[in-house]
Amino acid sequence: MNDIKLRYKELRREAMLAVAGLWRRLMFRTTFIAITGSVGKTSCKEAIAEVLSTRYPTLRTRGGNNHFRGVFRTILRVRPWHRYCVIEIGLDRPGQMQRFARAVRPDIAVFVSVARTHTMMFKTLENTAREKSLLVSALRPGGVAVLNDENPYVAAVTPPDYVKTVYFGSTARSRCKASNISSRWPSRLSFRAEVDGEVADVQTRFLGEHWVNSILPALAIGKLAGIPLASAAEALSRYEPLSMRMAPVRLPNGATMIRDERNGSVDTMEAALKVFGDATAARKLLVLTDVSDSTQKPRQRLARMGRRAAEVADAVMFVGEHCEHGVRGAIEAGMRPDQVWSFYNMQDAAEHLRSELREDDLVLLRGRRVDHMQRLYLNLVRDVRCWRNTCSKPIHCEVCWELAHPRRPRTWQESRRARLIDKLARVAELRYRLAPIGKGDRY
């Protein structure tokens, strides 16, 4: 039965991509821009769409819906009046990019980065780069490959001879460069951009120097579309970073929280901690759960995270089943024991965070998507009643219908078993009440 379900799922995906590919060929007047990478591709997609939409009708992938259903729906939303369509493509296993590329057939392909994500399926970074580079190989004749020249795995990609290549970064062959990069809280990311000899100062709302490689492709593509660099920089200055991706929010009590609980990849951990360590604040409080895509055992990686937290924070909270190892690492690194806390469940952590926060504190909320750490933030601004320790829902807590009215989800087998247990309990209680007095202690 499971094999039949899996086969049906694969056939449905093939049919979806076939329909999307047919519609894409009908929309030949629209320029399709496809973006891939391990990290930073959603922000890159939004930045490109923001720049292009200043002058042209532009369609983009909604949110981070970048897998089969998202690609299918994005292509089918394209209409003849759309000048550009910006599609984000994400993978979770080998063999998928070729199917996506065949359906999208991009005119412009953007390769942002290669990092450790989905390491259970992609054993090495070379495998990841090889799979994602198939998007560049699928470019239409006369297309453009926009590649990150600072990432060694992306820079090693060889585009086809019939396409044009635009490199971005800070190397000698980069046509789109960034210099004078600065980002230190409470200041945001700013840099000087140079594209084909045109120079402009770019002031963004992003937090962290690592976002430069997600912004430069937008400037390069804007230049290809005929948008002046100054106009593109102005559009990016109004763009707010996406939620849960190093996005600062002001809390009701006057503290500031940097939310970074969307992607728990081990390669994005150091970038977030560097931003937090360089920040200027009255007190810096770090809240951690765990990282994904790490080859270390929980004891080792949590202890390492604890030692790193002691270098950048004044106080730290560890949440999760392996939290004691993080506490041990932080104390061994010289942190005071009364400034290190551990909580096995999210509700206790939320109550402590609410009582511990002070005005002018800076908090970094960092964890994995499966931990649903959004509840720690939501508990500070609204009523939260769902505190389950494990949740398999792929949606975010902000839009979950059980956030304020939790209920125990049950399959029909669990419901039947629960009804039977309730019935037996009522029968046992009834027999106890009807038992004649003086019959001993049978009941």
Protein Blocks (a to p, Z undefined) as FASTA:
>chain_A
ZZmmmmmmmmmmmmmmmmmmmmmmmmmmbccdddedjehklmmmmmmmmmmmmmpccddd
ehjlfbfklmmmmmmmpcfklmbdcdddddfbehklmmmmmmnopabdcdfbdcdehklm
mmbfklmmmmmmmmmmmpcehiacdddfkbmklmmpccdfkbccddedjbfklmbdcehi
acddfbdcdddddeehiacddddfbecjklmmmmmmmmmmmmmnopafklmmmmmmmpcc
dehiapacddfkopacddffkbmcfklmmmmmmmmmmpccfbdcdddfbdehiabdfklm
mmmmmmmmmmmpmbdcdedjklmmmmmmmmmnopafklcccdfbfklmmmmmmmmpcghi
acdddddfklopmlmmmmmmmccfbfcfbdcbfbdfklpcklmmccddddfklmmmmmmm
mmmmmmmmmmmmmpcghiajmZZ
